[in-house]
Amino acid sequence: MDISAILLLLAIALALDAVFGEPEWLWSRIPHPIVLGGRAIGWLDWRLNRQTDSARQQKINGIAAVVLIVAGGIMLGLLIEALPLADVLSAITAAILLSHRSLVQHVEGVALGLMNGPDEGRRAVARIVGRDPDVLDEHGVARAAIESGAENFADGIVAPAFWFVLGGLPGLIAYKLVNTADSMIGHRSEKYRHFGWAAARLDDLMNLVPARLTALLFALADLSLRGLKIAGRDARGHRSPNAGWPEAAMAAILGLALAGPRRYGSELVDDPWMHPEGRTDATPGDITESVNLLWRAWAVMFGLSVLGAIIL
């Protein structure tokens, strides 16, 4: 499939996702593909992650699990591309695996929750972040929602689109499975410190370019280079090699300070601020502004996809 055809399918997928999002009537009746992928990853975790093994063996088993995950994603993508009406199926599958509308709905939900009081805001933000919401004041809840929106736009929309353009449906499905594996087994707990190493490192690698592209998309959507400039200055201070880029760009554009010290369960993460000269008193209005920026960045992606399909 040539690049112009892939870009056209990407534009169609972006549009389908923006219009339909995650239809509850469908996914309440059948399992979402990511849920099925999660079950497969959970099975590999159950079979291969043995705490009685040495650290070296756990790491080897984790590498084997990631190889199986990637190979399975590539094979599934190739199978779909070999079916009749492959272009239609590819566009629909890509739309299902993109998550822009769902993302902005969840972020907007935090703003609506905060308008009904801090407790409602904490309940809403708990659905999209891993940190302890009970220790957050209203400003902390708003910052958490904005940070989550920026980071998840990178790995939920830009990265899948990037790997779809680069590797077609096999590349997209492989990326989504790796990203799901990272969220399930890629953390630093005692159980997954060694077994989840490969999933976490591969996810970092696969998001390396998309995270930086996200900062660029934010800058283009803002018609200013200030977000890109601050991302280049501050992102390397973030604990993640990638998340700092979209967060710092978002922070600069909104005039906020994001990231900084925060708590995940009993663990206090003492990270530096992204755009420390900005305000820390984020509000529901700032959440709304962040959602507007996410939609403008989506529009830039969509426009570039259509333009590329026409001229390439």
Steps between C-alpha positions, in 0.01 A plus 500: 500500500648836400534797734214700348258211556616457860458873568151492351406204723648686798287807423189281478591326828556833677164624379318181602651512848420871539136442406424169671762467774450188713132403455388355831217302338759301306774445757249413770400203287832380360854537638702793369810384305725662762320299769571182303862606461516563872372151569773353278763704683355393833527136392868548406557667836339204677699242304842667484535733797622268774625671815710193586715559189822699516494866396680408178249228415208733575646754258548231232140386548384860471690540175340180369156633595560825311624311193181293502287813547664683209496194274134440578411861421687493169342168399150624586556819300627305199199268521254791497684662208469173305121480538244625246418870544835539675500880471161528666599262777830683550330838535244362746765317703718811512201709614431252780863514616516879497349665805473875452128549565511274804803687633348847475173376652685368805704818537188717462335282763754620756412864431130419539572309819695789652210733429294275730763505773850365569381151591326460164815626331713246685266217402515607135878538488550160669367344177791634292805529730690259721584744778313520831213749443423533870814708560419743215338837550284649223804644320681167522199319354488746210874468434477119509223504239694734272820294534309180426342658193837611364674168564215284376462706184860400426467127567129458422472695174833623362698180563237263352470730197880511465534121507206460263671725247834327555385138511138484393252308712769254625701793636196657664381180671852412617538847651166485682584160647842622618341811651240284677773267626691798638194615694443149639849366570741786427501662844770483764332289766682202643290260293575670167839664554675240283218329309355832381835653405475414128142627466588831668817554294335410169206730577747782574673434169179484296380829653830684453407669172122533560551685830713761327259518208224573751688803630535615139127446435414705807728777374338492155154500655599801710656678200803564721832333574490575873372154592770330295768726647400426860469127425855501366616675816306313773401155370828331585436568870188282500525149646368364169718534188189590301215638714682825569475611138120525469461609864758781475358622169146499641619678816667779303204556271254517792733703721503229767762307693437126463651175634706584810479301826207258516399183679425153358361293787770511769772616257584870477644594161708814541516611136585851384226720360441526128494875422565597866436869430135420431204494741433199721142607577338317207122531470214328314538778243859388439377144448258631236785689333709183495216311335472774238872463431461122468227550239710755308796261501265225378388732219864559400556122487186450296585782260856377448369146435255624235762728343755220492248261341438755225853607414707186562 
